[in-house]
Structure formats: C-alpha cells, structure tokens
C-alpha cells in the first residue's frame, strides 16, 4: 500500500484531481480533506 499527500489551490482542483486519479486507475480511494470527502473506484 502506498499513501501520498499533495496540496492544490482549491477544493475544486482537489476534487478534479481525485476523480481523474480514480478514473486513470492510479488509486482506488482518494480523500479530500476539510471536510473529508472520499472518492472510490
């Protein structure tokens, strides 16, 4: 298992990054913090 953190300029950017990472098959779960939102495959 690998865990990675990054920062982006806005919550909208984080949502786009989370969704594209899942669609590309690079992750099975992505969490956007503040408040936490999870995106799953």
C-alpha positions in Angstrom: 0.0 0.0 0.0 1.2 3.5 -0.8 -0.1 6.7 0.7 0.6 10.1 -0.8 -0.4 13.7 0.1 -0.4 16.8 -2.0 -1.8 20.3 -1.9 -3.7 22.1 -4.6 -5.0 25.7 -4.9 -8.7 25.0 -4.3 -11.2 22.3 -3.2 -12.5 22.1 -6.8 -9.0 21.4 -8.0 -8.7 18.6 -5.4 -12.0 17.1 -6.5 -10.9 17.1 -10.1 -7.5 15.5 -9.2 -9.2 12.9 -7.1 -11.7 11.9 -9.8 -9.1 11.8 -12.6 -6.7 9.7 -10.4 -9.5 7.2 -9.8 -10.6 7.1 -13.5 -6.9 6.6 -14.6 -6.7 3.6 -12.3 -3.9 5.1 -10.2 -5.8 4.9 -7.0 -8.8 3.0 -5.5 -9.6 5.6 -2.9 -8.9 9.4 -2.6 -9.8 11.6 0.3 -10.1 15.4 0.0 -9.8 17.0 3.5 -11.6 19.9 5.1 -14.3 18.4 5.5 -13.3 15.0 4.3 -14.9 13.7 1.1 -13.9 10.3 -0.3 -13.8 9.2 -3.9 -13.8 5.4 -4.6 -13.3 3.3 -7.7 
